[in-house]
Amino acid sequence: MNHPISQVRSRAQLWVEMIGIFVLAPVVMAVFLPANWLFPVLFLLMFIGLWLLYRTPGFSCADLFRGFSTLNWMLIFGFSATTAVICYAVVTYFAPHAAFGLARHNMTLLLMILLLYPILSALPQEIVYRALFFERYKAILPSPGIAVLSNSALFALAHLMYWNIVVTLMTFCGSLLFAYSYVYARNFPQAVLLHAIGGNLIFIFGLGIYFYSGNVTRPF
């Protein structure tokens, strides 16, 4: 049986880790670091996350590969269609000049993004924000519903560096479904696939102007 003091220390350590990774790191990135540090910071957090997961009792990396055979295709197609409609509405209202910008002006770059985004962006983010968050810190998380909402709020905070309300709202809403897939469907591959589809649709419709670190302008 664990000593009560040991349990308190363990929970305190988890809180320190979680706040450092999911609160302090995004704020430091947004306020102090140049935007082109985004991917180095993301990959650093991914490797830290994998190391912490390795040290998490009861977790196996094999868990990340389970779920391919149980993908919810109705949910995936519904999400894809809904996201496409939302992206079209948002770009038409806020930035009609950017609609389908890459498809019209730089198809090669768009194809590269469609190919690389799932691997270089969606997968690392899901390792940190779904697997690490819900596995490493489940002992200090509230009920599943509140945990999903908290996770989505922190995922939106991770995009603070873009300083854009459109990015904040879209990442929060998308994260609700990514987190749902991980927590309730117990399906990490589905969370990654949904994230990859959402990100690729954003660039297809032209909303990459909001999600491209080269366009970041701090409000101070």
N, C-alpha and C positions, 0 to 999 in steps of 0.2 A: 504494500500500500504506500502511495506517495505521501510524503510528509506535507502538511498544510502549507508550511513556509515555502517548500519546493514548488508546490502548485502555484502559489502566488507569484513567485519569481518567474516561473514558466509563462504564466499569463501576461505578466508585465513585459517580458521579452517579446512575446507575440505582438503586443500592442505597439511597442517601440518599432519593431520591424514593419508592421503594417502602416503605421503613420509615416515612417521614413520612406517607404516605397511608393505608397499610394497618395500621399499628401505632399510631403516635403519635396520629393523628387520632381513632380510635375510643376510645382510652384517655382522651384529653383530654375528649371528648364525654361519656364515662361518668362521669368523676370530677369534672370541674370545671364543665361547662356545664349549664344547666337543660334538662330533657327537651324542652321546647317549641322548642328550637333544632334538633331533629332534621332537619326538612325544609330549613331554610336551610343547614345544614351539608351535607346530602346533595346539594342542588342546586349548592352551591359546589364540592364535589368532582366532580360531574358535569361542570361547565364546565371545571374544571381538567383533568379527564380528557380531554375532547374536545380541548382545546388541546394537551395532550401527545400525543394520538393524531395530531393534525394535523402535529405536528413529528416523528413517528416514521417513519423511512425505510421505504418498502415498504408502508405502510398507506394504504388509501383508505376514506373514509367509505362509499363504495358497498358495501364488504364487509359492512356492517351490515345491508344490505337483501337480501343473497343468502340463500336457503334457504327462502323461502316455498313453493316448488314441491316441496321435498324433505322436508317435515315428516314425521317418523316417527309416524304416527297410532296405531300399536299401542303405542308407548312412551308417548305422551301419554295415551291412554285407560288404560293400565296404571298410570301414575303417578297419574292422577286417582282411580282406584278405590282404590289402595293408600293414598293420602293421606287419602281420605275415611274409610277404616276406621281409620287411625291417629288421625286427629283425633277421631273418635267415641270411640275407646278412651281417649285421653288426657283428653278433657273429662269423660267419665263417671267416670274414676278420680280425677282431681285436682280437678275443679271441676264436679260435676254440677249445681249451682245455676245455672251459666252456660250450660248446653247450649242452643244455638239462641237465645241471649238476644236478639240483635238481631232475629232473625226473629219472635220473640214480642212484643217490646216496641217496636221502632223499625224497621219495615220500610223506611221512607224513607231512614234513615241507611244501612242495609245496602245498599240499591240504589245509593246514592251511592258507597259504598266499592267495590262490585263494578265500577262504571263507571270510577272514578278511580284505583283502586289500580294497575292495569296500567300506566297512563301516568305517574302521579306518584310511584310507588314502585318497581315492578318494573323498568321501563325504565331509570331513572337508576342503580339498583343494578347492573344487568347491564352498562351501559356502563362503570362503574368496575371492577366485580369480575370481569368476564369479558373484555370487549374490551381495556380498558386493561391489566389485569393480564397477560393472555397475549400481547398484541401488543407493548406497550412494553417489557416486562421479560423477554421470552423468551430474551434473550442470557444472563441470569443465573439462569434457572430450571433445575432439574434435569430428570430424565426426565419425560415426560408424566404418568405415574402419580403420581410424587411431587409434581409441580406441581399436579395436581388435588387431592391431599390437602392440600397447603399452602394452596391457594386456599380450600378448604372450611373449614380451621381459621381462616383470616383472616376469612372471611365470618361465621363464628360469633363471632369477636372483635368484628366490627362491630356486633353486637347485645349487646355487654357492658352497654350502658346500661340494659337491661331487668333485669339482675341476677336472672336466672331460669334454672335448669338446663333446664327444658322448652324455652325459647326457644333456648338454646345447642345442645341436641341436635337439635332440629328444623331449625334453620338449617344446621347442619353436614351433616346427612343430605340435605336438599334441595339444598344446594350441590353435592354430589357429582354429582348428575344434571345440574344446570345447567352445571357445568363440563365434564362429559362431552359434553354437546351441543355446546359451543363447541369443545372441543379435538379430539374424535374425530369428531364428525359435521360439524364446521365450519359450524355452523348457529346464528347469533346469534338470529334470530327464534324458533327453537325454545326456546332458553334463556329468552328473555323470556316466551314463552307458558307454559312450565312454571312459571316463577316466579310469573306472574300467577295461574295456576290454583291453585297451592299457597297463595298468600296469600289468595285469595278463599275457598277452602275453610276456611282457619283462621278467618276471620270468620263464615262461614256456620254453622260448628259451635259457635261461642262462645268459641274460644280467643283471640279478640281481646283478652280481658282481660289476656293476657300480652304482647301485641304492641302495646298502646295506650300511647303515651308519657305520657298523662295519668294512668296508673296506676303509673308508675315510682316506686319507693321505694328510695333508696340504702341499702345496709346499713351506713352510717356517718354 
